[in-house]
Amino acid sequence: MKLKIMTYNIAGGRSFEKGKDYRPIIHAELQYAEYIKTLQPDICGLNEIDYKLPRSGRVKMAQLIGDTAGYESGFAPAVSFINKYGIGTYGNGILSKHKIKEIEAFPIPDPTDTTGDPADNYYESRVILHALINIKGKDIDVFVSHFGLAPSEAKCAVETMVALIKQAKNPVIIMGDFNLTPDNPILDPIRELLNDTFVCYPNKNVWTYPSSELVGAKPEHYQKIDYIFVSPEFKIDSVDIPAHPLSDHKPYITYLELPD
């Protein structure tokens, strides 16, 4: 079977089409839904997803995008906020054209071994979403996450992800904004288990963040930090990284083939 898989950090549903300094940055959940509907991935992992937060109109963002674009959806909360309206959360989401049999949230432990470097001291709690998806009678384990900026936080995320990969009983896809460049050794434990779909992309100088010069103009800000890894059962046909200014990240898409 042929599959189109996509990962997309949608910045809490905000629009960056006028740049990161434009205020207010409008919420554009329905624009994201229409864009995803146009691309028609079989499965789409989503990062920076709001759930009942006042800043995004208290919508269930993953469900709203899924319902609008014609997908099943799921959500895994990473951070909770208490306000006068109740509790709202923020985390990762998933969209699927195929049956989602199960959704689980696996918290990533907060780091305890920060280095003393100011860049390593800030972190926020993170989560890995697991979706068991059935495609034409075959189950697939899909994991979606958004790793932290601090190296200690990223190491915790990789350790947690590796444990889940090793426990998986089906073909595996993992994806998300990992905030790590391809040469970062923190990713090595994942590379030992799974194949990086980026190997087939012809231009290794491509970036996934920022999505346009309006978001970030400094050369050091241009980085490839969004990923899709797959288990050896999958054949990787190609990768596409469309230029699109709606989010501050570009979508990352891979075309796969899985034997029936």
PyMOL commands that set and color helices and strands:
alter all, ss='L'
color gray80, all
select helices_A, chain A and resi 11-13+29-39+54-56+61-69+118-121+151-167+185-191+197-200+219-221
alter helices_A, ss='H'
color red, helices_A
select strands_A, chain A and resi 2-9+43-51+72-83+86-96+99-108+126-135+138-146+172-177+195-196+226-230+235-240+252-257
alter strands_A, ss='S'
color yellow, strands_A
deselect
rebuild
show_as cartoon
